């Protein structure tokens, strides 16, 4: 890989880069590389990190008895039928 040095970075910019990199759990170098890739349209898309919100309206809607009924139904379907095996 090619190494690039960037000169003339103001102290405030460097501090902001450090802060943002730390917030993202990255090194400053990785953070800057990711920013460059994103801004030139070469950001790698993560395959399995899509967030779906289509079932959010159901969150917290089941009562305890409804939950137990559904859980019992699922548990009964997960039992191995010894006659088939």
Secondary structure, 3 states (H helix, E strand, C coil): CCCCCCCCCCHHHHHHHHHHHHHHCCCHHHHHHHHHHHHCCCCCCCCCCCCCCCCHHHCCCCCHHHHHHHHHHHHHHCCCCCCCC
